[in-house]
């Protein structure tokens, strides 16, 4: 999985990932 956060501000984001029938939410902290 690749992630490009260049257009986002620093902060905490919730990432919603789906694969097959599985859905998972993860916290992502972006520091610049």
KOLLUM-544985 format. One record per residue (C-alpha): residue number from 0; x, y, z negated. Coordinates in pm, whole numbers, plus 32768, in hexadecimal, padded with zeros to 4 digits. Each point is the difference from the previous one (the first is absolute). Example, Ala and Ser with C-alpha at 12.3 -4.5 7.8 and 13.67 -1.06 7.14 Angstrom:
REM residues 2
{doza: 0 X: 84CE Y: 7E3E Z: 7CF4} $
{doza: 1 X: 8089 Y: 8158 Z: 8042} $
***
This chain:
REM residues 32
{doza: 0 X: 8000 Y: 8000 Z: 8000} $
{doza: 1 X: 808A Y: 8155 Z: 8060} $
{doza: 2 X: 7F99 Y: 8143 Z: 7F55} $
{doza: 3 X: 8049 Y: 8162 Z: 8079} $
{doza: 4 X: 7FA9 Y: 80FF Z: 7EF5} $
{doza: 5 X: 80A5 Y: 8129 Z: 80AD} $
{doza: 6 X: 7EB0 Y: 80AF Z: 802A} $
{doza: 7 X: 7F95 Y: 7FCE Z: 7E96} $
{doza: 8 X: 804D Y: 80CA Z: 7EC8} $
{doza: 9 X: 80AB Y: 7F68 Z: 7ED0} $
{doza: 10 X: 7F0C Y: 7F57 Z: 7F15} $
{doza: 11 X: 7F4B Y: 7EBE Z: 7FB0} $
{doza: 12 X: 7F30 Y: 7F55 Z: 810A} $
{doza: 13 X: 7F25 Y: 7EC9 Z: 8004} $
{doza: 14 X: 8050 Y: 7F16 Z: 8121} $
{doza: 15 X: 7EED Y: 7F16 Z: 8078} $
{doza: 16 X: 8091 Y: 7EC8 Z: 80A7} $
{doza: 17 X: 7F30 Y: 7EF9 Z: 80B3} $
{doza: 18 X: 8077 Y: 7EB3 Z: 808E} $
{doza: 19 X: 7F0A Y: 7EF4 Z: 8062} $
{doza: 20 X: 7EFC Y: 7FF1 Z: 7EEB} $
{doza: 21 X: 80E5 Y: 809A Z: 7EF9} $
{doza: 22 X: 7FE5 Y: 816E Z: 7F9D} $
{doza: 23 X: 8101 Y: 8096 Z: 7F13} $
{doza: 24 X: 802B Y: 8162 Z: 7F79} $
{doza: 25 X: 815A Y: 8070 Z: 7F92} $
{doza: 26 X: 8081 Y: 8145 Z: 7F69} $
{doza: 27 X: 810D Y: 80B0 Z: 80C9} $
{doza: 28 X: 80D3 Y: 811C Z: 7F73} $
{doza: 29 X: 809B Y: 80E0 Z: 8109} $
{doza: 30 X: 8121 Y: 80DF Z: 7F93} $
{doza: 31 X: 80A4 Y: 80F8 Z: 80EA} $
***
